[in-house]
Amino acid sequence: MTSVPELTMSRSALRSNIAAVAAQIAPSRLMLVVKDDAYRHGLEWTIDAADQVHWFGAYDVVTALRVRALRPDARVFAWALATHDEIGRAIESDVDLGVGTMDYLQRVIDTASRLGLVARVHLKIDTGLHRNGVRPEQWPAFVAAAMQAQRSGVLRVVGAWSHLSEASDADDDESADVFRTATAALRDAGADLEVEHLTASAASWWRPELRGSICRVGAFCYGIRSGDGPQIPGVVPVATLSARAERVGGEGVEVGIGSLHGLPSTLTGQPVATPGGVRSILSIGPHSSVVEGWDGAAVGDRVLIHGPGDQGEADVTALGERIDSIGEEIALRLSPRVRRTVVD
Ligand SMILES: *Cc1c(COP(=O)(O)O)cnc(C)c1O
């Protein structure tokens, strides 16, 4: 019988990260991004702990409705393309929709008309990322269609937004120019915008001149720094991943975490924290891994795979970097089988 690995999450760390991000970006306000089940930290307790936050970024409508159920007064933003049915439920639940194609705009208009309700929308300009968003040359027609629908009472254009590539400061500056021009055109067309938003964690923190009235921040609130990026002052990892020593002897200590729990098998060589100090992972199997031994190793000892670093363990971004990726990949790959525990 093997134990399951454990992801231990600190409520106070999440709350103090949120406070640090909010202070850094002020007077812009924080939109806490909670997609992917709050980066696999677990949506419900995250929302509960984030009681000082007014805006939530959900990605999809299903997540947005879960947020709405917990926070009747918050503003919730969903920007993934949704079905007619989801759009309807979003409008009924006062969820703001991100709209970045003419097609989708039409779908939102149709749904709101059918329900006799007013949809709150944030229009998305494509500032160069080519992910989704309206190209600058199509922006005037898109704005005209949205404002026409606003005048007929089926939607309200409450926001303008885009997403940066964060490939270089120069790229982001250019995108910000496109964004400002598009936003000005939207205002000229009569939109009374409540919010403008452009930046995610890194640009929100480091590039004050790019911040809109709100900043969409996920990673930094969970204490996940950017790949190849510095530690963020006042921000600590919320989650600690640990596993239990199952067998001692042979070439090392077998611990109860493997690739089927979401630990990439290419992380061999990664330093982890043991009760006897920092040791390397020697091999990673499907259900368990072998770690270099330490003095006095005993079954039941806990090995920290990543965390805030108090015992010498790396942070989740360092694990991502080891496999030429980012911390989010390590966080998001973690299997639901890993036990989640929230502590104060
Ligand atoms: C995920 C996401 C964010 C948050 O990014 P972080 O780097 O985690 O802060 C912001 N905006 C959009 C559109 C996203 O998809």
The ligand as a Gaussian input file, in Angstrom:
#p B3LYP/6-31G(d) Opt

LIG

0 1
 C       -4.036000      33.066000     -17.834000
 C       -4.345000      34.440000     -18.255000
 C       -3.978000      35.532000     -17.460000
 C       -3.159000      35.379000     -16.201000
 O       -1.822000      35.142000     -16.528000
 P       -0.730000      35.001000     -15.386000
 O        0.558000      35.079000     -16.102000
 O       -0.988000      33.681000     -14.746000
 O       -0.934000      36.106000     -14.444000
 C       -4.363000      36.789000     -17.879000
 N       -5.059000      36.968000     -19.014000
 C       -5.423000      35.948000     -19.797000
 C       -6.190000      36.230000     -21.032000
 C       -5.071000      34.644000     -19.454000
 O       -5.423000      33.631000     -20.246000

